[in-house]
């Protein structure tokens, strides 16, 4: 068994795992694996060089002491700028992207209190037309039919939260008066009877 090869490979694996620990959430599992690889590398180096080449052993120890902080520094300073690093790490949004999102959010908030008409069935999400603009929306857990008047009551992310607009009070009063008149005519007809003469 070639212990010197094992020492070098285990050290390389440990350094790669150290870089991965910085950028990949693992709850310390990757760090534990990295420490295990370093321990295996030190043991293999001791088996390979301690008795036969003490100079190589101490050179290896010095290399480990230098390589670990150097690798960590490289990972923090340069790795995020590499092509692979950009794939692993999500880039911070630019100022233009953040500004665009803020403007869109403010525009949506300006619609709160306005009335629109659903363009699709809300189940509970769908689309609503407000001020001749089509927006993604959702109801408060209720199914709402298409072409129903709704009021914008809140904004969640990029969605409008809507509720069904109740009928105007005047319409409700008219309908109540109509039903009352109908009831009275029904009552009058039912009370229309002949009283026998004595």
C-alpha positions as CSV (number, residue, x, y, z in Angstrom):
1,X,0.0,0.0,0.0
2,X,1.4,3.4,-1.0
3,X,0.9,5.6,2.0
4,X,2.4,8.6,0.4
5,X,-0.2,8.6,-2.4
6,X,-3.0,8.1,0.2
7,X,-1.6,11.1,2.2
8,X,-1.6,13.4,-0.9
9,X,-5.1,12.3,-2.1
10,X,-6.6,12.6,1.3
11,X,-5.2,16.1,1.8
12,X,-6.6,17.1,-1.7
13,X,-10.0,15.7,-0.7
14,X,-9.9,17.6,2.6
15,X,-9.1,20.9,1.0
16,X,-12.0,20.5,-1.6
17,X,-14.3,19.7,1.3
18,X,-13.2,22.8,3.2
19,X,-14.2,24.9,0.2
20,X,-17.5,23.1,-0.1
21,X,-18.2,23.7,3.6
22,X,-18.1,27.5,3.1
23,X,-20.7,27.6,0.3
24,X,-22.9,24.5,0.9
25,X,-25.1,24.3,4.0
26,X,-24.5,20.9,5.6
27,X,-24.9,21.5,9.3
28,X,-21.2,20.8,9.8
29,X,-21.2,17.4,8.1
30,X,-18.8,18.5,5.3
31,X,-16.5,20.1,7.9
32,X,-16.5,16.8,9.8
33,X,-15.6,14.8,6.6
34,X,-12.9,17.3,5.8
35,X,-11.3,16.9,9.3
36,X,-11.5,13.2,8.9
37,X,-9.7,13.4,5.6
38,X,-7.0,15.6,7.1
39,X,-6.6,13.0,9.9
40,X,-6.3,10.2,7.4
41,X,-3.8,12.2,5.4
42,X,-1.6,12.9,8.4
43,X,-1.7,9.2,9.4
44,X,-0.8,8.1,5.9
45,X,2.0,10.6,5.8
46,X,3.4,9.5,9.1
47,X,3.3,5.8,7.9
48,X,5.0,6.8,4.7
49,X,7.7,9.2,5.8
50,X,8.2,9.3,9.6
51,X,10.8,6.5,9.8
52,X,12.3,6.7,6.3
53,X,12.3,10.4,5.4
54,X,11.7,12.7,8.4
55,X,12.5,15.7,6.2
56,X,9.5,14.8,4.0
57,X,7.3,14.4,7.0
58,X,8.1,17.9,8.3
59,X,7.7,19.3,4.8
60,X,4.3,17.7,4.6
61,X,3.3,19.1,8.0
62,X,4.4,22.6,6.9
63,X,2.5,22.2,3.7
64,X,-0.7,21.3,5.6
65,X,-0.3,24.3,7.9
66,X,0.1,26.7,4.9
67,X,-2.4,25.0,2.5
68,X,-5.5,25.1,4.8
69,X,-5.6,28.9,5.4
70,X,-4.5,29.5,1.8
71,X,-7.3,27.4,0.5
72,X,-9.9,29.0,2.7
73,X,-8.7,32.5,1.6
74,X,-8.9,31.5,-2.0
75,X,-12.4,30.1,-1.5
76,X,-13.6,33.4,0.1
77,X,-11.8,35.8,-2.2
78,X,-11.6,34.2,-5.6
79,X,-13.9,31.3,-5.9
80,X,-17.1,33.3,-6.1
81,X,-15.7,35.1,-9.2
82,X,-15.0,31.9,-11.1
83,X,-17.5,30.4,-13.6
84,X,-18.2,27.4,-11.4
85,X,-18.4,29.6,-8.3
86,X,-21.1,31.7,-10.0
87,X,-23.1,28.6,-10.7
88,X,-22.9,27.5,-7.1
89,X,-23.4,30.9,-5.5
90,X,-26.4,33.1,-6.4
91,X,-25.2,36.5,-7.4
92,X,-26.4,39.5,-5.5
93,X,-29.0,41.4,-7.6
94,X,-27.9,44.5,-9.2
95,X,-29.2,48.0,-8.2
96,X,-31.3,48.2,-11.4
97,X,-32.9,44.8,-10.6
98,X,-33.7,45.8,-7.0
99,X,-35.0,49.2,-8.1
100,X,-37.3,47.6,-10.7
101,X,-38.7,45.2,-8.1
102,X,-39.3,48.1,-5.7
103,X,-41.1,50.2,-8.4
104,X,-43.3,47.2,-9.3
105,X,-44.1,46.6,-5.6
106,X,-45.0,50.3,-5.1
107,X,-47.2,50.2,-8.3
108,X,-49.1,47.2,-7.0
109,X,-49.5,48.8,-3.6
110,X,-51.1,51.9,-5.3
111,X,-53.9,49.6,-6.5
112,X,-55.0,48.7,-3.0
113,X,-58.6,49.9,-2.5
114,X,-59.4,49.9,-6.2
115,X,-62.0,47.7,-7.8
116,X,-61.2,45.3,-10.7
117,X,-62.8,42.4,-12.5
118,X,-61.6,38.9,-12.5
119,X,-60.5,37.6,-15.9
120,X,-60.2,34.0,-14.9
121,X,-61.6,31.7,-12.2
122,X,-59.8,32.3,-9.0
123,X,-59.0,28.9,-7.4
124,X,-57.9,30.7,-5.3
125,X,-55.3,32.3,-7.7
126,X,-55.9,33.7,-11.2
127,X,-55.9,37.1,-13.0
128,X,-57.7,40.3,-12.5
129,X,-58.1,43.4,-14.6
130,X,-57.5,46.7,-12.8
131,X,-57.1,50.1,-14.6
132,X,-56.8,48.2,-17.9
133,X,-53.9,46.2,-16.5
134,X,-53.9,42.5,-16.1
135,X,-52.4,41.3,-12.8
136,X,-51.8,38.0,-11.1
137,X,-54.0,37.8,-8.0
138,X,-55.4,35.4,-5.3
139,X,-58.5,35.4,-3.2
140,X,-58.6,34.8,0.5
141,X,-59.0,31.0,0.0
142,X,-62.3,31.3,-1.7
143,X,-63.2,30.3,-5.3
144,X,-64.3,33.3,-7.3
145,X,-65.9,33.1,-10.7
146,X,-64.7,35.0,-13.8
147,X,-66.1,38.5,-14.6
148,X,-66.8,39.2,-10.9
149,X,-66.0,42.6,-9.3
150,X,-63.3,42.4,-6.7
151,X,-61.5,44.9,-4.5
152,X,-57.7,44.9,-4.0
153,X,-57.1,44.6,-0.3
154,X,-53.4,43.7,-0.1
155,X,-50.2,42.8,-1.9
156,X,-48.2,39.6,-1.3
157,X,-45.0,39.6,-3.2
158,X,-46.0,40.2,-6.8
159,X,-49.6,39.1,-6.3
160,X,-52.7,41.2,-5.5
161,X,-55.0,39.9,-2.8
162,X,-58.6,40.4,-3.6
163,X,-62.1,40.0,-2.1
164,X,-65.5,40.0,-3.8
165,X,-67.2,43.4,-3.8
166,X,-70.6,43.3,-2.1
167,X,-73.7,44.7,-3.9
168,X,-74.2,48.4,-3.3
169,X,-76.5,49.3,-0.4
170,X,-79.1,51.0,-2.7
171,X,-79.5,47.8,-4.7
172,X,-79.9,45.8,-1.5
173,X,-82.5,48.3,-0.3
174,X,-84.5,48.1,-3.5
175,X,-84.5,44.4,-3.5
176,X,-85.6,44.4,0.1
177,X,-88.4,46.9,-0.7
178,X,-89.5,44.8,-3.7
179,X,-89.6,41.6,-1.6
180,X,-91.6,43.5,1.2
181,X,-94.1,44.8,-1.4
182,X,-94.5,41.3,-2.8
183,X,-95.1,39.9,0.7
184,X,-97.7,42.6,1.5
185,X,-99.6,42.0,-1.7
186,X,-99.6,38.3,-0.9
187,X,-100.9,39.0,2.5
188,X,-103.6,41.4,1.2
189,X,-104.8,38.8,-1.3
190,X,-104.9,36.1,1.4
191,X,-106.9,38.4,3.7
192,X,-109.5,39.1,0.9
193,X,-112.6,37.2,2.0
194,X,-116.3,37.8,2.3
195,X,-117.9,38.4,5.7
196,X,-121.4,36.9,5.9
197,X,-124.2,39.3,6.7
198,X,-126.5,38.6,9.7
